Amino acid sequence: MSFNALLVEKDEDGKTHASVQSTDESQLPEADVTIDVEFSTVNYKDGLCIGPGGGLVRNYPHVPGIDLAGTVAKSDSDRYAPGDKVVLTGWRVGEAWWGGYSQKARVKSDWLVPLPEGITTRQAMAVGTAGVAAVLAVMALEDHGLKTQDGPVLVTGGAGGVGSIAIAILHNLGYEVAAVTGRPETHDYLKGLGATTIVAREELNELVKRPLETETWAGCVDAVGGDMLARLLGQLKYGASVAAVGLAGGPKLNATVLPFLLRGVNILGIDSVMQPYDNRLRAWQRLSDTLPMDKLEAMVSPATLTDLPELGNKILAGQVQGRVVVDVNA
C-alpha cells in the first residue's frame, strides 16, 4: 500500500534534498505497531534532519519527524490494538528511525503512550516534544522546591515551542513569569500566554565579569544554554534551580562554580528523548491538567508535508513562533 511521506535523500556530493514522495509500506522499518499518522509537528531537531542532518540521521533515504500522533492500524503488541489513539515523542524516531512526516509509521510499542483522555491527536502535536520538555522542566523545578510565592520564574527562548508552553503552564499554575525574547514583535504574543515581564535577549546575552549578580529569579526554564545560561546562573535566588532544556545558544557553558557554592543553585538537566514510560504518562497527565487549551491553540500555526522544507530552514534560523501542527493527510 502506498502513502505520502517527506523523504530526505543525499546526493553524491553529500547534499540533502527533501521532497514529498509516494512511498510503499514495505519500506517502513520492522517493528510491532503500524500507525495511521494524523498529525506531526516541527522541532529544532526536525529542521536539522530535514536539512543537513546535524549528525542525527544515520541512513538515507530518511523520513524525519520526531513527533507523531494517530491511530493504530496494525499491532503485534498486547499493549495496543487497532483503533487505539497514540502519541509518540522521542526515542530517536525521526532521527535514527523513520518518523512522523508520513501518512504511515511503524514503531516499537514501548515508544508509544496512549493519547490522554480529553486531548485530540491535533492537540497532542501542538504539545509535542516541546510541550513534554516544558512540563518536565516545570515538574523538575517544583520537585526541587519551587513555589508560587518564591518570586518570578524566567523562561528563555520565550517565543519558541518550549518557551511558549512553559509560560502558559507556569502562568496557569499561578507563577509570575518573565519571558526572554530577541523579537519585539512577539511581546503581545508572550503577554497573551501569561508573561508579565519581557526581558530583551540582549540583556542576558553578554557575559559579565561578576559571577554573582542581584538575586532575581526564583527559577528558570532555559531553552537557550550557552552564554545566556552562564549569565542567568548568577541571577538566581539562593537555592533556586534552572531546568536546562535546550542549546539554541550553543552547548558550551562559560561559567564559574560560585553560584553553586555560594548560593546553592542547581542545574537540572531535562531529557525528553529517553524518558521512562511511567514518567511520560505523568508528564502527559500533567499537561492535560495544567495546560490551558485556549492558550495552546493561540500558539498553533497549521502546515502540510509540502511546507516542511521551508519550515525546516525557518526553525533553524529562529523564525518560527509557537507551535506548528503538520496535517500529514492534507
Contacts in CASP RR format, 6 or more apart in sequence:
PFRMAT RR
TARGET T0000
AUTHOR 0000-0000-0000
METHOD contacts of the structure
MODEL  1
MSFNALLVEKDEDGKTHASVQSTDESQLPEADVTIDVEFSTVNYKDGLCI
GPGGGLVRNYPHVPGIDLAGTVAKSDSDRYAPGDKVVLTGWRVGEAWWGG
YSQKARVKSDWLVPLPEGITTRQAMAVGTAGVAAVLAVMALEDHGLKTQD
GPVLVTGGAGGVGSIAIAILHNLGYEVAAVTGRPETHDYLKGLGATTIVA
REELNELVKRPLETETWAGCVDAVGGDMLARLLGQLKYGASVAAVGLAGG
PKLNATVLPFLLRGVNILGIDSVMQPYDNRLRAWQRLSDTLPMDKLEAMV
SPATLTDLPELGNKILAGQVQGRVVVDVNA
1 24 0 8 1.000
1 25 0 8 1.000
1 104 0 8 1.000
2 22 0 8 1.000
2 23 0 8 1.000
2 24 0 8 1.000
2 25 0 8 1.000
3 22 0 8 1.000
3 23 0 8 1.000
3 25 0 8 1.000
3 102 0 8 1.000
3 103 0 8 1.000
3 104 0 8 1.000
4 20 0 8 1.000
4 21 0 8 1.000
4 22 0 8 1.000
4 23 0 8 1.000
4 102 0 8 1.000
4 103 0 8 1.000
4 305 0 8 1.000
4 328 0 8 1.000
5 20 0 8 1.000
5 21 0 8 1.000
5 23 0 8 1.000
5 63 0 8 1.000
5 101 0 8 1.000
5 102 0 8 1.000
5 103 0 8 1.000
5 104 0 8 1.000
5 305 0 8 1.000
6 18 0 8 1.000
6 19 0 8 1.000
6 20 0 8 1.000
6 21 0 8 1.000
6 50 0 8 1.000
6 63 0 8 1.000
6 64 0 8 1.000
6 101 0 8 1.000
6 102 0 8 1.000
6 305 0 8 1.000
6 308 0 8 1.000
6 309 0 8 1.000
7 18 0 8 1.000
7 19 0 8 1.000
7 20 0 8 1.000
7 21 0 8 1.000
7 23 0 8 1.000
7 61 0 8 1.000
7 62 0 8 1.000
7 63 0 8 1.000
8 16 0 8 1.000
8 17 0 8 1.000
8 18 0 8 1.000
8 49 0 8 1.000
8 50 0 8 1.000
8 51 0 8 1.000
8 53 0 8 1.000
8 57 0 8 1.000
8 60 0 8 1.000
8 61 0 8 1.000
8 62 0 8 1.000
8 63 0 8 1.000
8 64 0 8 1.000
9 16 0 8 1.000
9 17 0 8 1.000
9 18 0 8 1.000
9 19 0 8 1.000
9 60 0 8 1.000
9 61 0 8 1.000
10 16 0 8 1.000
10 17 0 8 1.000
10 60 0 8 1.000
11 17 0 8 1.000
16 51 0 8 1.000
16 52 0 8 1.000
16 53 0 8 1.000
16 60 0 8 1.000
18 50 0 8 1.000
18 51 0 8 1.000
18 64 0 8 1.000
18 308 0 8 1.000
18 309 0 8 1.000
19 309 0 8 1.000
20 305 0 8 1.000
20 306 0 8 1.000
23 63 0 8 1.000
23 102 0 8 1.000
25 34 0 8 1.000
25 104 0 8 1.000
28 34 0 8 1.000
28 98 0 8 1.000
28 104 0 8 1.000
28 105 0 8 1.000
28 106 0 8 1.000
29 97 0 8 1.000
29 98 0 8 1.000
29 106 0 8 1.000
29 107 0 8 1.000
30 106 0 8 1.000
31 106 0 8 1.000
31 107 0 8 1.000
31 108 0 8 1.000
31 109 0 8 1.000
32 75 0 8 1.000
32 76 0 8 1.000
32 77 0 8 1.000
32 108 0 8 1.000
32 109 0 8 1.000
33 72 0 8 1.000
33 74 0 8 1.000
33 75 0 8 1.000
33 76 0 8 1.000
33 77 0 8 1.000
33 80 0 8 1.000
33 86 0 8 1.000
33 106 0 8 1.000
33 107 0 8 1.000
33 108 0 8 1.000
33 109 0 8 1.000
33 112 0 8 1.000
34 72 0 8 1.000
34 73 0 8 1.000
34 74 0 8 1.000
34 75 0 8 1.000
34 104 0 8 1.000
34 105 0 8 1.000
34 106 0 8 1.000
35 68 0 8 1.000
35 70 0 8 1.000
35 71 0 8 1.000
35 72 0 8 1.000
35 73 0 8 1.000
35 86 0 8 1.000
35 88 0 8 1.000
35 104 0 8 1.000
35 105 0 8 1.000
35 106 0 8 1.000
35 107 0 8 1.000
36 70 0 8 1.000
36 71 0 8 1.000
36 72 0 8 1.000
36 73 0 8 1.000
36 103 0 8 1.000
36 104 0 8 1.000
37 68 0 8 1.000
37 69 0 8 1.000
37 70 0 8 1.000
37 100 0 8 1.000
37 102 0 8 1.000
37 103 0 8 1.000
37 104 0 8 1.000
37 105 0 8 1.000
37 328 0 8 1.000
38 69 0 8 1.000
38 70 0 8 1.000
38 71 0 8 1.000
38 121 0 8 1.000
38 122 0 8 1.000
38 327 0 8 1.000
38 328 0 8 1.000
38 329 0 8 1.000
39 68 0 8 1.000
39 69 0 8 1.000
39 70 0 8 1.000
39 121 0 8 1.000
39 122 0 8 1.000
39 124 0 8 1.000
39 125 0 8 1.000
39 325 0 8 1.000
39 326 0 8 1.000
39 327 0 8 1.000
39 328 0 8 1.000
40 65 0 8 1.000
40 67 0 8 1.000
40 68 0 8 1.000
40 69 0 8 1.000
40 99 0 8 1.000
40 100 0 8 1.000
40 101 0 8 1.000
40 125 0 8 1.000
40 325 0 8 1.000
40 326 0 8 1.000
40 328 0 8 1.000
41 67 0 8 1.000
41 125 0 8 1.000
41 126 0 8 1.000
41 128 0 8 1.000
41 129 0 8 1.000
41 130 0 8 1.000
41 323 0 8 1.000
41 324 0 8 1.000
41 325 0 8 1.000
41 326 0 8 1.000
42 303 0 8 1.000
42 308 0 8 1.000
42 311 0 8 1.000
42 312 0 8 1.000
42 315 0 8 1.000
42 320 0 8 1.000
42 324 0 8 1.000
42 326 0 8 1.000
43 65 0 8 1.000
43 66 0 8 1.000
43 67 0 8 1.000
43 128 0 8 1.000
43 129 0 8 1.000
43 130 0 8 1.000
43 315 0 8 1.000
44 248 0 8 1.000
44 315 0 8 1.000
44 316 0 8 1.000
45 56 0 8 1.000
45 66 0 8 1.000
45 95 0 8 1.000
45 129 0 8 1.000
46 64 0 8 1.000
46 65 0 8 1.000
46 66 0 8 1.000
46 94 0 8 1.000
46 101 0 8 1.000
46 308 0 8 1.000
46 312 0 8 1.000
46 315 0 8 1.000
47 64 0 8 1.000
47 311 0 8 1.000
47 312 0 8 1.000
47 313 0 8 1.000
47 315 0 8 1.000
47 316 0 8 1.000
48 54 0 8 1.000
48 55 0 8 1.000
48 56 0 8 1.000
48 316 0 8 1.000
49 56 0 8 1.000
49 57 0 8 1.000
49 62 0 8 1.000
49 64 0 8 1.000
49 65 0 8 1.000
49 66 0 8 1.000
49 94 0 8 1.000
49 95 0 8 1.000
50 64 0 8 1.000
50 308 0 8 1.000
50 309 0 8 1.000
50 311 0 8 1.000
50 312 0 8 1.000
51 309 0 8 1.000
51 312 0 8 1.000
51 313 0 8 1.000
56 92 0 8 1.000
56 95 0 8 1.000
56 96 0 8 1.000
57 64 0 8 1.000
57 95 0 8 1.000
57 96 0 8 1.000
58 95 0 8 1.000
58 96 0 8 1.000
62 94 0 8 1.000
62 98 0 8 1.000
63 94 0 8 1.000
63 98 0 8 1.000
63 99 0 8 1.000
63 100 0 8 1.000
63 101 0 8 1.000
63 102 0 8 1.000
64 94 0 8 1.000
64 95 0 8 1.000
64 99 0 8 1.000
64 100 0 8 1.000
64 101 0 8 1.000
64 308 0 8 1.000
65 93 0 8 1.000
65 94 0 8 1.000
65 99 0 8 1.000
65 100 0 8 1.000
65 101 0 8 1.000
66 89 0 8 1.000
66 90 0 8 1.000
66 93 0 8 1.000
66 94 0 8 1.000
66 95 0 8 1.000
66 99 0 8 1.000
66 100 0 8 1.000
66 129 0 8 1.000
67 87 0 8 1.000
67 88 0 8 1.000
67 89 0 8 1.000
67 90 0 8 1.000
67 100 0 8 1.000
67 125 0 8 1.000
67 128 0 8 1.000
67 129 0 8 1.000
68 87 0 8 1.000
68 88 0 8 1.000
68 93 0 8 1.000
68 99 0 8 1.000
68 100 0 8 1.000
68 105 0 8 1.000
68 125 0 8 1.000
69 85 0 8 1.000
69 86 0 8 1.000
69 87 0 8 1.000
69 88 0 8 1.000
69 115 0 8 1.000
69 121 0 8 1.000
69 122 0 8 1.000
69 124 0 8 1.000
69 125 0 8 1.000
70 85 0 8 1.000
70 86 0 8 1.000
70 87 0 8 1.000
70 115 0 8 1.000
70 121 0 8 1.000
71 82 0 8 1.000
71 83 0 8 1.000
71 84 0 8 1.000
71 85 0 8 1.000
71 86 0 8 1.000
71 121 0 8 1.000
72 80 0 8 1.000
72 81 0 8 1.000
72 82 0 8 1.000
72 83 0 8 1.000
72 84 0 8 1.000
72 85 0 8 1.000
72 86 0 8 1.000
73 82 0 8 1.000
73 83 0 8 1.000
73 104 0 8 1.000
74 82 0 8 1.000
75 81 0 8 1.000
75 82 0 8 1.000
75 84 0 8 1.000
75 109 0 8 1.000
77 109 0 8 1.000
79 109 0 8 1.000
79 112 0 8 1.000
80 86 0 8 1.000
80 109 0 8 1.000
80 112 0 8 1.000
80 114 0 8 1.000
84 114 0 8 1.000
85 114 0 8 1.000
85 115 0 8 1.000
85 121 0 8 1.000
86 112 0 8 1.000
86 113 0 8 1.000
86 114 0 8 1.000
86 115 0 8 1.000
87 112 0 8 1.000
87 113 0 8 1.000
87 114 0 8 1.000
87 115 0 8 1.000
87 121 0 8 1.000
87 124 0 8 1.000
87 125 0 8 1.000
87 128 0 8 1.000
87 284 0 8 1.000
88 105 0 8 1.000
88 107 0 8 1.000
88 111 0 8 1.000
88 112 0 8 1.000
88 113 0 8 1.000
89 113 0 8 1.000
89 128 0 8 1.000
89 129 0 8 1.000
89 132 0 8 1.000
89 272 0 8 1.000
89 280 0 8 1.000
90 111 0 8 1.000
90 129 0 8 1.000
90 272 0 8 1.000
90 273 0 8 1.000
90 274 0 8 1.000
91 97 0 8 1.000
91 107 0 8 1.000
91 108 0 8 1.000
91 111 0 8 1.000
91 273 0 8 1.000
91 274 0 8 1.000
92 273 0 8 1.000
93 99 0 8 1.000
93 100 0 8 1.000
93 105 0 8 1.000
93 107 0 8 1.000
93 111 0 8 1.000
94 100 0 8 1.000
94 101 0 8 1.000
97 107 0 8 1.000
98 105 0 8 1.000
98 106 0 8 1.000
99 105 0 8 1.000
99 107 0 8 1.000
100 328 0 8 1.000
101 305 0 8 1.000
101 308 0 8 1.000
101 326 0 8 1.000
101 328 0 8 1.000
102 328 0 8 1.000
103 328 0 8 1.000
103 329 0 8 1.000
110 277 0 8 1.000
113 277 0 8 1.000
113 280 0 8 1.000
113 281 0 8 1.000
113 284 0 8 1.000
115 121 0 8 1.000
115 124 0 8 1.000
116 124 0 8 1.000
116 284 0 8 1.000
116 285 0 8 1.000
116 287 0 8 1.000
116 288 0 8 1.000
117 288 0 8 1.000
118 288 0 8 1.000
119 127 0 8 1.000
119 284 0 8 1.000
119 287 0 8 1.000
119 288 0 8 1.000
122 325 0 8 1.000
122 327 0 8 1.000
123 293 0 8 1.000
123 296 0 8 1.000
125 325 0 8 1.000
125 326 0 8 1.000
126 296 0 8 1.000
126 297 0 8 1.000
126 299 0 8 1.000
126 300 0 8 1.000
126 323 0 8 1.000
126 325 0 8 1.000
127 165 0 8 1.000
127 287 0 8 1.000
127 291 0 8 1.000
127 296 0 8 1.000
127 323 0 8 1.000
128 323 0 8 1.000
129 272 0 8 1.000
130 160 0 8 1.000
130 161 0 8 1.000
130 162 0 8 1.000
130 163 0 8 1.000
130 164 0 8 1.000
130 165 0 8 1.000
130 323 0 8 1.000
131 161 0 8 1.000
131 162 0 8 1.000
131 165 0 8 1.000
131 166 0 8 1.000
131 287 0 8 1.000
131 291 0 8 1.000
132 272 0 8 1.000
132 275 0 8 1.000
132 280 0 8 1.000
132 283 0 8 1.000
132 284 0 8 1.000
132 287 0 8 1.000
133 162 0 8 1.000
133 245 0 8 1.000
133 246 0 8 1.000
133 270 0 8 1.000
133 272 0 8 1.000
134 161 0 8 1.000
134 162 0 8 1.000
134 163 0 8 1.000
134 165 0 8 1.000
134 166 0 8 1.000
134 169 0 8 1.000
134 221 0 8 1.000
134 245 0 8 1.000
135 165 0 8 1.000
135 169 0 8 1.000
135 283 0 8 1.000
135 286 0 8 1.000
135 287 0 8 1.000
135 290 0 8 1.000
135 291 0 8 1.000
136 243 0 8 1.000
136 270 0 8 1.000
136 272 0 8 1.000
136 275 0 8 1.000
136 279 0 8 1.000
136 283 0 8 1.000
137 162 0 8 1.000
137 166 0 8 1.000
137 221 0 8 1.000
137 243 0 8 1.000
137 245 0 8 1.000
137 268 0 8 1.000
137 270 0 8 1.000
138 166 0 8 1.000
138 169 0 8 1.000
138 170 0 8 1.000
138 173 0 8 1.000
138 221 0 8 1.000
138 243 0 8 1.000
138 286 0 8 1.000
138 290 0 8 1.000
139 282 0 8 1.000
139 283 0 8 1.000
139 286 0 8 1.000
140 241 0 8 1.000
140 243 0 8 1.000
140 268 0 8 1.000
140 269 0 8 1.000
140 270 0 8 1.000
141 153 0 8 1.000
141 219 0 8 1.000
141 221 0 8 1.000
141 241 0 8 1.000
141 243 0 8 1.000
141 268 0 8 1.000
144 241 0 8 1.000
144 266 0 8 1.000
144 268 0 8 1.000
145 241 0 8 1.000
146 153 0 8 1.000
146 218 0 8 1.000
146 219 0 8 1.000
146 240 0 8 1.000
146 241 0 8 1.000
148 173 0 8 1.000
148 174 0 8 1.000
148 175 0 8 1.000
148 176 0 8 1.000
150 218 0 8 1.000
150 219 0 8 1.000
150 237 0 8 1.000
150 240 0 8 1.000
151 175 0 8 1.000
151 176 0 8 1.000
151 217 0 8 1.000
151 218 0 8 1.000
151 237 0 8 1.000
152 175 0 8 1.000
152 176 0 8 1.000
152 177 0 8 1.000
152 178 0 8 1.000
152 196 0 8 1.000
152 197 0 8 1.000
152 216 0 8 1.000
152 217 0 8 1.000
152 218 0 8 1.000
153 170 0 8 1.000
153 175 0 8 1.000
153 176 0 8 1.000
153 177 0 8 1.000
153 178 0 8 1.000
153 217 0 8 1.000
153 218 0 8 1.000
153 219 0 8 1.000
153 220 0 8 1.000
153 221 0 8 1.000
154 178 0 8 1.000
154 179 0 8 1.000
154 180 0 8 1.000
154 199 0 8 1.000
154 216 0 8 1.000
154 217 0 8 1.000
154 219 0 8 1.000
154 220 0 8 1.000
154 221 0 8 1.000
154 222 0 8 1.000
154 232 0 8 1.000
155 163 0 8 1.000
155 166 0 8 1.000
155 167 0 8 1.000
155 170 0 8 1.000
155 177 0 8 1.000
155 178 0 8 1.000
155 179 0 8 1.000
155 180 0 8 1.000
155 195 0 8 1.000
155 220 0 8 1.000
155 221 0 8 1.000
155 223 0 8 1.000
156 163 0 8 1.000
156 180 0 8 1.000
156 204 0 8 1.000
156 220 0 8 1.000
156 221 0 8 1.000
156 222 0 8 1.000
156 223 0 8 1.000
156 224 0 8 1.000
156 225 0 8 1.000
156 228 0 8 1.000
156 229 0 8 1.000
156 232 0 8 1.000
157 163 0 8 1.000
157 179 0 8 1.000
157 180 0 8 1.000
157 181 0 8 1.000
157 201 0 8 1.000
157 223 0 8 1.000
157 224 0 8 1.000
157 248 0 8 1.000
158 164 0 8 1.000
158 166 0 8 1.000
158 167 0 8 1.000
158 179 0 8 1.000
158 180 0 8 1.000
158 181 0 8 1.000
158 186 0 8 1.000
158 190 0 8 1.000
158 195 0 8 1.000
158 223 0 8 1.000
159 179 0 8 1.000
159 181 0 8 1.000
159 183 0 8 1.000
159 186 0 8 1.000
159 189 0 8 1.000
159 190 0 8 1.000
159 321 0 8 1.000
159 322 0 8 1.000
160 223 0 8 1.000
160 320 0 8 1.000
160 321 0 8 1.000
160 322 0 8 1.000
161 223 0 8 1.000
161 299 0 8 1.000
161 322 0 8 1.000
161 323 0 8 1.000
162 221 0 8 1.000
162 223 0 8 1.000
162 245 0 8 1.000
162 246 0 8 1.000
163 179 0 8 1.000
163 221 0 8 1.000
163 223 0 8 1.000
164 193 0 8 1.000
164 299 0 8 1.000
164 321 0 8 1.000
164 322 0 8 1.000
164 323 0 8 1.000
165 291 0 8 1.000
165 296 0 8 1.000
165 299 0 8 1.000
165 323 0 8 1.000
166 221 0 8 1.000
167 177 0 8 1.000
167 179 0 8 1.000
167 190 0 8 1.000
167 193 0 8 1.000
167 194 0 8 1.000
167 195 0 8 1.000
168 193 0 8 1.000
168 194 0 8 1.000
168 291 0 8 1.000
168 292 0 8 1.000
168 295 0 8 1.000
168 296 0 8 1.000
168 299 0 8 1.000
169 287 0 8 1.000
169 290 0 8 1.000
169 291 0 8 1.000
170 177 0 8 1.000
170 221 0 8 1.000
171 177 0 8 1.000
171 193 0 8 1.000
171 194 0 8 1.000
171 195 0 8 1.000
172 290 0 8 1.000
172 291 0 8 1.000
172 292 0 8 1.000
172 295 0 8 1.000
173 290 0 8 1.000
176 196 0 8 1.000
176 197 0 8 1.000
177 194 0 8 1.000
177 195 0 8 1.000
177 196 0 8 1.000
177 197 0 8 1.000
178 195 0 8 1.000
178 196 0 8 1.000
178 197 0 8 1.000
178 198 0 8 1.000
178 199 0 8 1.000
178 217 0 8 1.000
179 190 0 8 1.000
179 193 0 8 1.000
179 195 0 8 1.000
179 197 0 8 1.000
179 198 0 8 1.000
179 199 0 8 1.000
180 199 0 8 1.000
180 200 0 8 1.000
180 201 0 8 1.000
180 204 0 8 1.000
180 224 0 8 1.000
180 228 0 8 1.000
181 187 0 8 1.000
181 190 0 8 1.000
181 198 0 8 1.000
181 199 0 8 1.000
181 200 0 8 1.000
181 201 0 8 1.000
182 200 0 8 1.000
182 201 0 8 1.000
182 202 0 8 1.000
183 321 0 8 1.000
186 321 0 8 1.000
187 198 0 8 1.000
189 298 0 8 1.000
189 321 0 8 1.000
190 198 0 8 1.000
191 198 0 8 1.000
192 295 0 8 1.000
192 298 0 8 1.000
193 295 0 8 1.000
193 298 0 8 1.000
193 299 0 8 1.000
194 295 0 8 1.000
201 228 0 8 1.000
204 228 0 8 1.000
204 231 0 8 1.000
204 232 0 8 1.000
205 227 0 8 1.000
205 228 0 8 1.000
205 231 0 8 1.000
206 227 0 8 1.000
206 231 0 8 1.000
207 227 0 8 1.000
207 230 0 8 1.000
207 231 0 8 1.000
207 254 0 8 1.000
208 231 0 8 1.000
211 234 0 8 1.000
211 255 0 8 1.000
211 256 0 8 1.000
211 258 0 8 1.000
211 259 0 8 1.000
212 234 0 8 1.000
212 258 0 8 1.000
212 259 0 8 1.000
212 262 0 8 1.000
212 263 0 8 1.000
213 234 0 8 1.000
213 235 0 8 1.000
214 235 0 8 1.000
215 235 0 8 1.000
215 236 0 8 1.000
215 237 0 8 1.000
215 238 0 8 1.000
215 263 0 8 1.000
216 235 0 8 1.000
216 236 0 8 1.000
216 237 0 8 1.000
217 232 0 8 1.000
217 235 0 8 1.000
217 236 0 8 1.000
217 237 0 8 1.000
217 240 0 8 1.000
218 237 0 8 1.000
218 240 0 8 1.000
219 236 0 8 1.000
219 237 0 8 1.000
219 240 0 8 1.000
219 241 0 8 1.000
219 242 0 8 1.000
220 232 0 8 1.000
220 236 0 8 1.000
220 240 0 8 1.000
220 241 0 8 1.000
220 242 0 8 1.000
220 243 0 8 1.000
221 242 0 8 1.000
221 243 0 8 1.000
221 245 0 8 1.000
222 228 0 8 1.000
222 229 0 8 1.000
222 232 0 8 1.000
222 242 0 8 1.000
222 243 0 8 1.000
222 244 0 8 1.000
222 245 0 8 1.000
222 246 0 8 1.000
223 245 0 8 1.000
223 246 0 8 1.000
223 248 0 8 1.000
224 246 0 8 1.000
224 247 0 8 1.000
224 248 0 8 1.000
224 249 0 8 1.000
224 250 0 8 1.000
225 244 0 8 1.000
225 246 0 8 1.000
225 247 0 8 1.000
225 248 0 8 1.000
225 249 0 8 1.000
225 250 0 8 1.000
225 251 0 8 1.000
225 253 0 8 1.000
226 247 0 8 1.000
226 249 0 8 1.000
226 250 0 8 1.000
226 251 0 8 1.000
226 252 0 8 1.000
226 253 0 8 1.000
226 254 0 8 1.000
227 249 0 8 1.000
227 254 0 8 1.000
228 249 0 8 1.000
229 242 0 8 1.000
229 244 0 8 1.000
229 253 0 8 1.000
229 255 0 8 1.000
229 267 0 8 1.000
230 253 0 8 1.000
230 254 0 8 1.000
230 255 0 8 1.000
232 242 0 8 1.000
233 242 0 8 1.000
233 255 0 8 1.000
233 259 0 8 1.000
233 265 0 8 1.000
233 267 0 8 1.000
234 258 0 8 1.000
234 259 0 8 1.000
234 263 0 8 1.000
234 265 0 8 1.000
236 242 0 8 1.000
236 259 0 8 1.000
236 263 0 8 1.000
236 265 0 8 1.000
237 263 0 8 1.000
238 263 0 8 1.000
238 264 0 8 1.000
238 265 0 8 1.000
239 263 0 8 1.000
239 264 0 8 1.000
239 265 0 8 1.000
239 266 0 8 1.000
240 263 0 8 1.000
240 265 0 8 1.000
240 266 0 8 1.000
241 265 0 8 1.000
241 266 0 8 1.000
241 267 0 8 1.000
241 268 0 8 1.000
242 265 0 8 1.000
242 266 0 8 1.000
242 267 0 8 1.000
242 268 0 8 1.000
243 268 0 8 1.000
243 269 0 8 1.000
243 270 0 8 1.000
244 267 0 8 1.000
244 268 0 8 1.000
244 269 0 8 1.000
244 270 0 8 1.000
245 269 0 8 1.000
245 270 0 8 1.000
246 270 0 8 1.000
248 318 0 8 1.000
259 265 0 8 1.000
260 266 0 8 1.000
275 283 0 8 1.000
296 323 0 8 1.000
299 321 0 8 1.000
299 322 0 8 1.000
299 323 0 8 1.000
300 322 0 8 1.000
300 323 0 8 1.000
300 324 0 8 1.000
300 325 0 8 1.000
301 320 0 8 1.000
301 321 0 8 1.000
301 322 0 8 1.000
301 323 0 8 1.000
301 324 0 8 1.000
301 325 0 8 1.000
302 324 0 8 1.000
302 325 0 8 1.000
302 327 0 8 1.000
303 311 0 8 1.000
303 324 0 8 1.000
303 325 0 8 1.000
303 326 0 8 1.000
303 327 0 8 1.000
304 326 0 8 1.000
304 327 0 8 1.000
304 328 0 8 1.000
304 330 0 8 1.000
305 326 0 8 1.000
305 328 0 8 1.000
305 330 0 8 1.000
307 326 0 8 1.000
308 326 0 8 1.000
311 320 0 8 1.000
311 324 0 8 1.000
314 320 0 8 1.000
END
